[in-house]
Amino acid sequence: MTDDAKTPVSIIGLGLMGTALARAFLTAGHPTTVWNRTAAKADALVADGARLAPTIGDALGSGGVTILCLTDYPAVRELLGGAELAGTTLLNLTSGDSAQARETATWAEKQGARYLDGAIMAVPSAIGTDEAVILLSGPRPDFEIGALGTISHLGEDPGLASLYDVAGLAMMWSILNAWLQGTAMLKTAGIDAATYAPFAQQIAVGVAGWLPGYAEQVDAGAFPAEVSALETDARAMAHLVEESEALGVNAELPKLLKAMADRAIAAGHGGEQYPVLIEEFSRPGQ
Ligand code: FVH
């Protein structure tokens, strides 16, 4: 049953994610129109109450907000290239980088569309729950899409959602890689991954707690060594490199960490605290 008081939505792109988005809207009672290049992927949604748009133009013209969830930005531009966009509201939840988001925003606005960019920080099975975080950037949304999860509008710059998306990926992969490094080392002593995981989790949670204080140092551009100096940390990094090599596990990641600290120390920052490495992270790598 659809509820006419709810924002009408059109979903363009019914891959794994687009299908989950459409299903969440249907479940919440939004009038839901769908379109997909391979039309058969719409069958189950149509059976459950979605309206199949016969053309892209029809999907764009059905009012409310049109949500794009395609493989990449070139696919979005190819698909919308010849379409009439004047008067439409577009929300592009396709993954990409901030330059693609800004370029697409400029292009769509020139065609007369209201354009928001977005990033989905969730897997399809989480869509429709609070755990699904959807980041938006561009003009403040004038539609209601809370059925998808936790919606966060980051600001007017359309590139912000993509930037936060990749910054989140940096966190995710850094934590996972650090955990895998420790897991590989402990495996050499017969400790299995499940035994190490709770300890690793405790460290990750503890370090996460340092972030607000360290962020204050980064924003102030002042890095007094209140807890530990970088040169002390670098000595511990040397232990990590040496231990990895001695155990015959991969030492590339520990060496990278140490190389960055060594450069900062060579530049005179050895007596300052770890966040001084922001200077290394803020310029192109070597
Ligand atoms: N799946 C996930 O867990 C992640 C979570 C984080 C965000 N992503 C992003 O969501 C976008 C879509 O991902 P997806 O998983 O739905 O991807 P697919 O299942 O491969 O579906 C791709 C859809 O795109 C359509 N498509 C591709 N190229 C074109 C084109 N040139 N013209 C029209 N449609 C196109 C494709 O159509 P079809 O192959 O079914 O005909 C699918 O509908 C993506 O940016 C993720 O990074 C998901």
Residues whose N, C-alpha, C, O or C-beta is under 5 A from the ligand:
A	BS01	FVH	G13 L14 G15 L16 M17 G18 R37 T38 C69 L70 T71 D72 A75 E78 L79 L93 T94 S95 I120 A122 V123 P124
